[in-house]
Amino acid sequence: MKITENIKYIGVDDHTLDLFEGQYIIPNGISYNSYIIFDEKIAIMDCVDKREEAQWLANLTEALADKTPDYLIVHHMEPDHSGCIGTLLEKYPNLQVVTSSLAVQMLSQFFCKTDFTGRIITVKEGDTLSLGKHTLEFIMAPMVHWPEVFVSYEQSEKILFSADAFGKFGALSHEEEWACEARRYYFNICGKYGAQVQALLKKVSALEVNQICPLHGPILNENLGYYISLYDTWSSYKPETEGVFIAYASIYGNTAKVANEIAEKLKNNGVKVSVADLCRDDEAEAIEDAFKYDRMIVAASSYEGSVMPAMYNFLHHLQHKNFQNRKVGIVENGSWAPSAGRVMRKLLEEMKDIEIVSPMVTIRSAKKPADAEIINELVNEMSK
């Protein structure tokens, strides 16, 4: 794939990986993006996961023809982008690794059998590397989403090699709308580090960018303001959409019935609603929707003096991802000593700027006619 006349894509799709980072479902696969810049000096921009090394080396060899690369730019040391470094340095004995000081420490951790003596160029904020007509400017991006990360700005063609920023789940061969899987990717991979993403966006705003080349997902070359605006919203922890996300965890279905009844009542009030069964649906998608909407209702059964594990895990992960600035309603169910509401409230109160809406709805085993009034009160409050 040609990015420009002198820059080519040499990455690969992985359709066989079931869980990204061992935890995120990727039904449409994942791309490991890698690029090569041809000039007086040739620079490879990252490599790929060891899983796809053979195909990547074939892509690289075809792109190089009879040429020899001079530099390998290592923006990020996570193994899905650095897995072939050892093989590459063995194949090209004069290849120089260009990376950050923190990444240098990690190189020997991941590749203890590789001798890096005399083969590393360490760069810092504002450093440049001339390839001839192309010049790479290096911009540090710590904790987006590892501490060693930096991005590169190619000054002549105005291309941002953005590391994990602006990435998404899904192989390139699978065509789909960008925002959904980019949102799920962002909040689950980078969501904890909104302040650091904001710092990177501030640096990028000072540049004229024609294309964004991330390490996962498609190359972005049109309407860049749309993608940057979404990243600004996400990393500021602002709601993207007005509406209510309802997440429930039900044992025998009675809590689920109440959650779905509330959803219908909200829709009848003209509110946009999304619903997730935490015991069955993808938790990463639930986290995505929690951040997407400006309001949320959590509904769960009591369980062993606490709350259903699926709900506990969901709220724990939201807290870990810095969930904040939302209005939240609570529905609990319990047959003899309801405890879910107390536990959910405690977890929510530990998060930043969470408004817990009254009333909290308590169901005893199953909904009864007498519960309708308090349910309607909650619906009316969440409809505002």
C-alpha positions as CSV (number, residue, x, y, z in Angstrom):
1,M,0.0,0.0,0.0
2,K,1.4,3.4,-1.0
3,I,1.0,6.2,1.6
4,T,2.9,8.7,-0.6
5,E,5.4,8.4,-3.4
6,N,8.2,7.7,-0.9
7,I,6.3,6.1,2.0
8,K,4.8,2.7,1.9
9,Y,2.7,0.6,4.3
10,I,4.2,-2.8,5.1
11,G,2.1,-3.9,8.0
12,V,0.0,-7.1,8.4
13,D,-3.5,-8.2,9.5
14,D,-3.9,-10.8,12.2
15,H,-7.2,-12.7,11.9
16,T,-6.3,-15.5,14.3
17,L,-5.8,-13.6,17.6
18,D,-8.9,-14.0,19.7
19,L,-8.1,-11.6,22.6
20,F,-6.1,-8.4,22.2
21,E,-3.8,-7.9,25.2
22,G,-5.2,-11.1,26.5
23,Q,-8.5,-9.5,27.4
24,Y,-10.3,-7.6,24.6
25,I,-12.4,-9.5,22.1
26,I,-11.5,-8.7,18.5
27,P,-14.0,-10.5,16.3
28,N,-12.7,-8.6,13.2
29,G,-9.0,-9.2,13.9
30,I,-6.4,-6.5,14.4
31,S,-3.8,-4.8,12.2
32,Y,-0.2,-4.4,13.1
33,N,0.9,-1.3,11.2
34,S,4.4,-0.7,10.0
35,Y,5.7,1.8,7.4
36,I,8.9,2.4,5.4
37,I,10.3,5.8,4.3
38,F,12.6,5.8,1.2
39,D,15.1,8.5,0.8
40,E,18.9,8.8,0.9
41,K,18.5,6.9,4.2
42,I,15.8,4.3,4.6
43,A,13.7,4.2,7.8
44,I,11.4,1.4,8.9
45,M,8.7,2.8,11.2
46,D,8.1,0.0,13.8
47,C,7.8,-3.7,13.2
48,V,5.0,-6.1,14.2
49,D,4.0,-8.9,16.5
50,K,6.1,-12.1,16.3
51,R,2.9,-13.9,15.4
52,E,3.0,-12.3,11.9
53,E,6.8,-12.0,11.5
54,A,7.1,-14.2,8.3
55,Q,4.5,-12.1,6.4
56,W,5.9,-8.8,7.6
57,L,9.4,-9.8,6.6
58,A,8.1,-10.8,3.2
59,N,6.4,-7.4,2.9
60,L,9.6,-5.6,3.9
61,T,11.8,-7.6,1.5
62,E,9.4,-6.9,-1.4
63,A,9.3,-3.2,-0.6
64,L,13.1,-2.9,-0.2
65,A,13.8,-4.8,-3.4
66,D,17.6,-4.7,-3.4
67,K,17.9,-1.8,-0.9
68,T,19.2,-2.0,2.7
69,P,17.4,-0.1,5.5
70,D,19.4,2.3,7.7
71,Y,17.1,2.9,10.7
72,L,14.4,1.2,12.6
73,I,12.2,3.8,14.5
74,V,10.8,2.1,17.6
75,H,7.9,4.3,18.9
76,H,6.5,1.7,21.3
77,M,8.0,-1.4,22.9
78,E,4.8,-3.3,23.4
79,P,5.4,-6.7,21.7
80,D,2.7,-6.3,19.1
81,H,4.9,-3.6,17.6
82,S,8.4,-4.7,18.6
83,G,8.2,-8.5,18.3
84,C,10.6,-8.7,15.2
85,I,13.4,-6.4,16.4
86,G,15.8,-9.3,17.2
87,T,15.2,-10.9,13.8
88,L,15.5,-7.6,12.0
89,L,18.8,-6.7,13.6
90,E,20.2,-10.1,12.8
91,K,19.1,-9.8,9.2
92,Y,20.6,-6.3,8.8
93,P,23.8,-6.0,10.8
94,N,24.3,-2.2,10.2
95,L,20.7,-1.3,11.1
96,Q,20.4,1.4,13.8
97,V,17.6,1.5,16.3
98,V,16.2,4.9,17.0
99,T,14.1,5.1,20.1
100,S,13.6,6.8,23.5
101,S,15.7,6.4,26.6
102,L,13.1,4.4,28.4
103,A,12.6,2.1,25.4
104,V,16.4,1.4,25.5
105,Q,15.9,-0.1,29.0
106,M,13.1,-2.3,27.7
107,L,15.1,-3.6,24.7
108,S,17.3,-5.8,26.7
109,Q,14.3,-7.0,28.7
110,F,12.5,-8.2,25.7
111,F,15.6,-9.2,23.6
112,C,18.1,-10.5,26.1
113,K,20.0,-12.5,23.5
114,T,20.4,-9.5,21.1
115,D,23.6,-7.4,21.3
116,F,22.6,-3.7,20.9
117,T,26.1,-2.4,21.4
118,G,26.7,0.6,19.1
119,R,23.3,0.1,17.4
120,I,21.1,2.5,19.4
121,I,20.4,6.2,18.8
122,T,18.5,7.7,21.7
123,V,16.2,10.6,21.0
124,K,14.3,13.1,23.1
125,E,11.6,15.8,22.7
126,G,12.3,18.0,19.6
127,D,15.2,15.9,18.2
128,T,15.2,15.4,14.5
129,L,16.6,12.8,12.1
130,S,17.3,13.7,8.5
131,L,16.8,11.0,5.9
132,G,17.6,13.3,3.0
133,K,14.5,15.2,1.8
134,H,12.5,13.8,4.7
135,T,13.1,14.8,8.2
136,L,11.6,13.1,11.3
137,E,10.8,15.3,14.3
138,F,10.3,13.3,17.5
139,I,7.6,14.2,20.0
140,M,7.5,12.4,23.4
141,A,4.1,10.9,24.3
142,P,4.7,9.2,27.7
143,M,1.8,7.0,28.9
144,V,0.0,7.0,25.6
145,H,-0.1,4.3,26.7
146,W,3.3,3.1,27.9
147,P,6.0,5.4,29.4
148,E,8.5,5.1,26.6
149,V,6.2,6.1,23.8
150,F,6.9,8.9,21.4
151,V,5.5,9.8,18.0
152,S,7.2,11.1,14.8
153,Y,6.3,14.0,12.5
154,E,7.6,13.8,9.0
155,Q,8.1,17.5,8.2
156,S,8.2,17.5,4.4
157,E,5.0,15.5,3.8
158,K,3.4,16.5,7.1
159,I,2.6,12.9,8.3
160,L,2.2,12.0,11.9
161,F,3.3,8.5,12.9
162,S,1.1,8.5,16.0
163,A,2.0,5.2,17.7
164,D,-1.1,3.8,19.5
165,A,-2.9,7.1,19.4
166,F,-5.8,7.1,16.8
167,G,-5.7,3.4,16.6
168,K,-8.6,1.0,16.5
169,F,-9.5,-2.7,16.7
170,G,-10.2,-4.5,13.4
171,A,-8.0,-5.8,10.6
172,L,-7.6,-3.4,7.6
173,S,-9.2,-6.0,5.4
174,H,-12.4,-5.6,7.4
175,E,-14.2,-2.3,6.3
176,E,-16.2,-0.7,9.0
177,E,-17.1,2.7,10.5
178,W,-14.1,4.1,12.4
179,A,-15.5,5.6,15.6
180,C,-17.1,2.5,17.3
181,E,-14.1,0.3,17.4
182,A,-11.7,3.3,17.8
183,R,-13.8,4.3,20.8
184,R,-13.7,0.8,22.4
185,Y,-10.0,0.7,21.7
186,Y,-9.4,4.2,23.2
187,F,-11.2,3.8,26.5
188,N,-10.0,0.3,27.2
189,I,-6.4,0.9,26.1
190,C,-5.7,4.6,26.7
191,G,-8.7,5.7,28.8
192,K,-6.8,5.9,32.1
193,Y,-4.4,8.4,30.6
194,G,-6.6,11.3,29.4
195,A,-4.3,14.0,30.7
196,Q,-1.4,12.5,28.8
197,V,-3.4,12.2,25.6
198,Q,-4.5,15.9,26.1
199,A,-0.8,16.8,26.3
200,L,0.0,15.0,23.1
201,L,-3.0,16.7,21.3
202,K,-1.7,20.1,22.4
203,K,1.6,19.3,20.8
204,V,0.0,18.0,17.6
205,S,-2.2,21.1,17.4
206,A,0.9,23.2,16.6
207,L,1.7,21.0,13.6
208,E,0.2,21.0,10.1
209,V,-0.9,17.3,9.6
210,N,-2.0,15.9,6.3
211,Q,-2.1,12.2,7.3
212,I,-2.1,10.2,10.6
213,C,-0.5,6.8,10.4
214,P,-1.3,4.9,13.6
215,L,0.0,1.5,14.8
216,H,-3.4,-0.1,14.5
217,G,-6.3,0.6,12.2
218,P,-6.6,2.6,9.0
219,I,-4.4,5.5,7.8
220,L,-6.4,8.7,8.4
221,N,-6.1,11.2,5.5
222,E,-9.4,13.0,5.2
223,N,-11.4,15.1,7.6
224,L,-8.7,14.9,10.3
225,G,-10.5,17.4,12.4
226,Y,-13.2,14.8,13.1
227,Y,-10.8,12.3,14.5
228,I,-8.9,14.8,16.5
229,S,-12.1,16.3,17.9
230,L,-13.3,12.9,19.1
231,Y,-9.9,12.2,20.7
232,D,-10.2,15.6,22.5
233,T,-13.7,14.7,23.7
234,W,-12.7,11.2,24.9
235,S,-9.5,12.3,26.6
236,S,-11.3,15.2,28.4
237,Y,-13.8,12.6,29.8
238,K,-16.6,14.6,28.3
239,P,-19.8,12.8,27.2
240,E,-20.0,12.3,23.5
241,T,-23.8,11.6,23.3
242,E,-26.8,12.7,25.3
243,G,-28.6,9.6,26.5
244,V,-28.6,6.9,29.2
245,F,-26.5,3.7,29.2
246,I,-28.1,1.0,31.3
247,A,-25.8,-1.8,32.6
248,Y,-27.3,-4.7,34.5
249,A,-26.2,-7.9,36.2
250,S,-29.1,-10.3,36.9
251,I,-29.2,-13.8,38.4
252,Y,-32.6,-15.1,37.5
253,G,-33.9,-12.4,35.2
254,N,-35.9,-10.2,37.6
255,T,-33.3,-7.5,37.7
256,A,-33.0,-7.7,33.9
257,K,-36.8,-7.2,33.5
258,V,-36.7,-4.0,35.6
259,A,-33.6,-2.7,33.7
260,N,-35.4,-3.3,30.3
261,E,-38.6,-1.8,31.6
262,I,-36.7,1.4,32.6
263,A,-35.1,1.4,29.1
264,E,-38.5,1.4,27.5
265,K,-39.8,4.1,29.7
266,L,-36.8,6.3,28.9
267,K,-37.2,5.7,25.2
268,N,-40.9,6.8,25.5
269,N,-39.6,10.0,27.1
270,G,-37.5,10.6,24.0
271,V,-34.2,9.6,25.6
272,K,-31.6,7.7,23.6
273,V,-30.8,4.4,25.4
274,S,-28.2,1.7,25.2
275,V,-28.5,-1.5,27.3
276,A,-25.9,-4.1,28.3
277,D,-26.1,-7.4,30.1
278,L,-22.9,-7.5,32.0
279,C,-23.0,-11.2,32.5
280,R,-23.1,-11.9,28.8
281,D,-22.1,-8.9,26.8
282,D,-18.5,-7.8,26.1
283,E,-17.4,-5.7,29.1
284,A,-15.1,-3.6,26.8
285,E,-18.2,-2.5,24.9
286,A,-20.0,-1.7,28.1
287,I,-17.0,0.5,29.2
288,E,-17.1,2.2,25.8
289,D,-20.8,3.0,26.2
290,A,-20.4,4.2,29.8
291,F,-18.0,6.8,28.5
292,K,-20.0,7.6,25.4
293,Y,-23.3,8.7,27.2
294,D,-23.8,11.5,29.7
295,R,-26.0,9.4,32.0
296,M,-25.8,5.8,33.3
297,I,-28.0,3.4,35.3
298,V,-26.5,0.4,37.1
299,A,-28.9,-2.4,38.1
300,A,-27.7,-5.5,39.9
301,S,-28.7,-8.3,42.1
302,S,-27.2,-8.6,45.6
303,Y,-24.7,-11.5,45.9
304,E,-23.1,-12.9,49.0
305,G,-23.5,-9.6,50.9
306,S,-22.1,-7.6,48.0
307,V,-23.1,-7.3,44.4
308,M,-23.0,-9.6,41.3
309,P,-19.3,-10.1,40.3
310,A,-20.0,-8.9,36.8
311,M,-21.2,-5.5,38.1
312,Y,-18.4,-5.3,40.6
313,N,-15.8,-5.9,37.9
314,F,-17.4,-3.4,35.6
315,L,-17.4,-0.6,38.1
316,H,-13.9,-1.5,39.2
317,H,-12.7,-1.2,35.6
318,L,-14.6,2.1,35.1
319,Q,-12.8,3.4,38.2
320,H,-9.5,2.2,36.9
321,K,-10.2,4.0,33.6
322,N,-10.9,7.3,35.4
323,F,-14.7,7.3,34.8
324,Q,-16.0,10.8,35.8
325,N,-18.4,13.6,35.1
326,R,-21.5,11.5,34.8
327,K,-25.0,11.3,36.3
328,V,-25.7,7.8,37.6
329,G,-28.9,6.1,38.9
330,I,-28.9,2.9,41.0
331,V,-31.2,-0.1,41.0
332,E,-30.6,-3.0,43.4
333,N,-32.4,-6.3,43.9
334,G,-32.2,-8.5,47.0
335,S,-34.4,-11.2,48.5
336,W,-33.6,-10.9,52.2
337,A,-30.8,-8.3,52.8
338,P,-30.3,-6.1,49.7
339,S,-26.6,-5.2,49.5
340,A,-26.0,-4.4,45.8
341,G,-27.0,-0.7,46.1
342,R,-24.6,0.0,49.0
343,V,-21.7,-1.6,47.2
344,M,-22.4,0.1,43.9
345,R,-22.8,3.5,45.6
346,K,-19.5,3.1,47.4
347,L,-17.6,2.3,44.2
348,L,-19.3,5.2,42.4
349,E,-18.5,7.6,45.2
350,E,-14.8,6.8,44.8
351,M,-14.9,8.2,41.3
352,K,-14.5,11.8,40.3
353,D,-17.6,14.2,39.9
354,I,-20.2,11.4,39.8
355,E,-23.7,12.6,40.7
356,I,-25.7,9.8,42.2
357,V,-29.4,10.3,41.4
358,S,-32.2,9.8,43.9
359,P,-34.2,7.7,44.4
360,M,-32.3,4.5,44.5
361,V,-34.7,1.7,43.5
362,T,-34.8,-1.4,45.6
363,I,-36.5,-4.5,44.3
364,R,-37.3,-7.4,46.7
365,S,-36.9,-10.5,44.5
366,A,-39.2,-9.4,41.7
367,K,-40.9,-6.2,40.7
368,K,-44.3,-5.6,42.2
369,P,-47.1,-3.1,41.4
370,A,-46.0,-1.0,44.4
371,D,-42.5,-0.5,42.9
372,A,-43.9,1.3,39.9
373,E,-43.9,4.7,41.6
374,I,-40.2,4.8,42.6
375,I,-39.2,3.4,39.2
376,N,-41.1,6.2,37.5
377,E,-39.3,8.7,39.8
378,L,-36.0,7.4,38.8
379,V,-37.0,7.4,35.1
380,N,-38.1,11.0,35.4
381,E,-34.9,12.1,37.0
382,M,-32.8,10.3,34.4
383,S,-34.8,11.8,31.6
384,K,-33.8,15.4,32.6
